[in-house]
C-alpha cells in the first residue's frame, strides 16, 4: 500500500540494515483476520514461495508487521503461518477474542505490540488479552520489566512505557510499547514522536528467527 510505504520509510531502513521489505495488498485492500480457511494466508504463503525463488533470503528470518488491519493480520500470520513467520510486530492492531480462540501456534513466537491508550478505532481495552495469550503460549516470565522511554517530545501529548515479558521458550520475548495518550497513528510519523515505530519494529524483530532468539 502506497500510504503504508510512505509513512513507515521501511525502504530506507531496509537499505541501511540490509533486509528486503515487501508491501503486499490484501483482497479489496484489506486483510482477512481469521486463521482458518483464509485466502490471504494462502496468498502470503504463495508470495513467500515466489520471493524465496527470486531472491537470496534467509528463510528462517521472515517477519510480519503492519498497522491497524495490517497489525491484526500480523497476529493472524503468527497463528496460521508460524512455520514460516519468525516473529511479528503489530502497530495499532488487535488480537481479538475470536482470533485468540482460532489460534493454535506450533512453536514459540516473539511478539511486539505498539498501541495508544486513546486509540479511537482499535480500543486499547482489548490489548491485554492478546498479550496474555502470547505470554502464556510462550511461557514467559510472569514478572514484567517496565521502563519509561524519555519524553523527548513533550508537545506530542503522549508518553511511552516499554513493558517486557522475557525468558519465554526458545528465549522468545513479548514486548508492549504502551503509548499513554496515543491515538491510531504510526509513531515517529504522526502522533507520538518519542519513538520511531519502524525502528522499534526492526530492532525487535531482527533478534529472532524460527528457532527463537538468535544467539
C-alpha positions in Angstrom: 0.0 0.0 0.0 1.4 3.3 -1.0 0.4 5.2 2.1 2.0 2.5 4.2 5.1 2.7 2.1 5.3 6.4 2.6 4.8 6.7 6.3 6.9 3.8 7.5 10.0 4.6 5.5 10.9 0.9 5.7 12.6 1.2 2.3 15.3 3.4 3.7 15.7 1.3 6.8 16.0 -1.8 4.6 18.8 -0.2 2.6 20.6 0.7 5.8 20.1 -2.6 7.5 20.3 -4.9 4.5 16.9 -6.6 4.5 14.1 -6.9 2.0 10.8 -5.1 2.7 7.6 -6.1 0.8 4.3 -4.1 0.9 1.6 -6.5 -0.3 -2.1 -5.7 -0.7 -4.8 -7.9 0.6 -8.1 -8.7 -1.2 -10.0 -5.5 -1.7 -7.1 -3.7 0.1 -7.8 -5.3 3.4 -6.8 -8.4 5.3 -9.0 -11.3 6.4 -8.1 -12.0 10.0 -9.4 -15.4 10.8 -6.7 -18.1 10.9 -8.5 -21.0 9.3 -9.6 -21.2 5.6 -8.1 -17.8 5.0 -7.3 -16.9 1.3 -4.9 -14.2 2.5 -2.8 -16.7 4.3 -2.6 -18.7 1.2 -1.7 -15.6 -0.8 1.2 -14.7 1.7 2.4 -18.3 1.5 2.5 -18.2 -2.3 4.2 -14.7 -2.1 6.9 -16.1 0.2 7.5 -19.0 -2.1 7.9 -16.6 -5.0 10.3 -14.3 -3.0 12.4 -17.3 -1.9 12.6 -18.4 -5.5 13.5 -14.9 -6.8 15.9 -13.6 -4.1 18.5 -15.0 -1.8 16.9 -14.6 1.6 17.2 -16.2 5.0 14.0 -18.3 5.1 14.2 -18.7 8.9 14.1 -14.9 9.3 10.8 -13.8 7.7 8.8 -11.3 9.7 5.4 -9.6 9.5 4.4 -6.1 10.7 1.5 -3.8 9.9 -0.7 -1.0 11.2 -4.4 -1.4 12.2 -5.9 -4.1 10.0 -2.3 -5.0 9.0 -1.4 -5.4 12.6 -4.5 -7.6 13.1 -3.3 -9.7 10.1 0.2 -10.0 11.5 -1.3 -11.7 14.6 -3.2 -14.0 12.1 0.0 -14.9 10.4 1.6 -15.7 13.8 -1.3 -18.2 14.3 -1.8 -19.6 10.9 1.6 -19.4 9.2 4.0 -19.7 12.1 6.0 -22.4 10.3 7.2 -19.5 8.0 6.9 -16.3 10.1 9.7 -16.0 12.7 8.2 -13.0 14.7 5.6 -10.3 14.3 5.0 -6.7 15.3 1.6 -5.0 15.4 1.1 -1.2 15.5 -2.5 -0.2 16.5 -3.7 -3.6 15.6 -5.5 -6.1 17.9 -5.8 -9.8 18.5 -9.5 -10.0 19.5 -11.1 -12.9 21.4 -12.4 -14.5 18.3 -8.9 -14.6 16.9 -7.5 -15.9 20.2 -10.0 -18.8 20.0 -8.9 -19.6 16.5 -5.1 -19.5 17.2 -3.1 -22.7 17.6 0.6 -21.9 17.0 3.0 -24.8 16.9 6.1 -23.0 18.2 7.1 -20.1 20.5 7.0 -16.8 18.6 8.2 -13.3 19.6 5.6 -10.6 19.6 5.9 -6.7 19.7 2.7 -4.7 20.2 2.7 -0.9 19.9 -0.6 0.7 20.9 -2.0 4.0 22.1 -4.4 4.2 25.1 -6.6 6.7 23.4 -6.9 4.8 20.1 -10.5 5.7 18.8 -10.5 2.8 16.2 -8.8 -0.1 17.9 -9.8 0.0 21.5 -6.9 -0.3 23.9 -9.0 -2.3 26.3 -8.5 -5.4 24.0 -4.7 -5.2 24.0 -4.1 -7.1 27.2 -6.0 -10.2 26.0 -3.6 -10.7 23.1 -0.6 -10.1 25.3 -1.9 -12.7 27.8 -2.4 -15.2 25.1 1.2 -14.9 23.8 2.9 -14.7 27.2 1.0 -17.9 28.2 1.8 -19.7 24.9 5.5 -18.6 25.0 5.8 -19.4 28.7 7.5 -16.1 29.5 8.2 -14.8 33.0 5.1 -13.6 34.9 7.1 -10.6 36.2 7.3 -7.8 33.7 10.1 -5.4 33.2 8.7 -1.8 32.8 10.8 1.1 31.8 9.9 4.7 30.8 11.1 5.9 27.4 12.3 9.6 27.7 9.6 12.1 26.8 11.8 13.7 24.2 8.9 15.5 22.5 6.7 16.9 25.2 4.4 18.6 22.7 3.0 15.4 21.3 0.6 14.8 24.2 1.8 11.3 24.9 4.4 9.3 26.7 5.7 5.7 26.2 6.3 2.8 28.6 8.2 -0.3 27.4 6.7 -3.5 29.0 8.8 -6.6 28.5 7.8 -10.3 29.2 11.1 -12.2 28.9 12.6 -15.7 29.0 10.0 -17.5 27.0 10.6 -20.9 25.5 13.4 -20.7 23.0 14.2 -17.4 24.7 11.5 -15.5 22.8 10.0 -12.3 24.2 6.7 -10.5 24.2 7.1 -6.7 24.3 4.5 -3.9 24.6 5.1 -0.3 23.9 2.2 1.4 25.7 1.6 5.0 24.4 -0.3 6.8 27.1 -2.4 9.4 25.3 -1.6 8.0 21.9 -4.1 7.5 19.1 -4.4 5.5 15.9 -1.2 6.5 14.4 2.3 5.3 13.4 4.7 6.7 16.0 7.6 8.7 14.5 5.5 9.7 11.5 2.5 11.1 13.4 1.2 11.2 16.9 3.9 10.1 19.4 7.4 11.3 18.5 9.3 9.8 21.4 9.8 6.6 19.5 10.1 5.7 15.8 7.8 2.7 15.3 9.7 1.5 12.2 13.0 1.5 14.1 11.4 -0.2 17.1 9.8 -2.9 14.9 13.1 -3.8 13.1 15.2 -3.6 16.3 12.9 -6.1 17.9 12.2 -8.5 15.0 15.8 -8.9 13.9 16.7 -10.6 17.2 14.6 -13.7 16.4 14.4 -16.5 13.8 12.2 -19.6 13.6 14.3 -21.3 16.3 13.8 -18.4 18.8 16.2 -15.7 19.9 19.4 -15.6 17.8 22.4 -16.2 19.8 
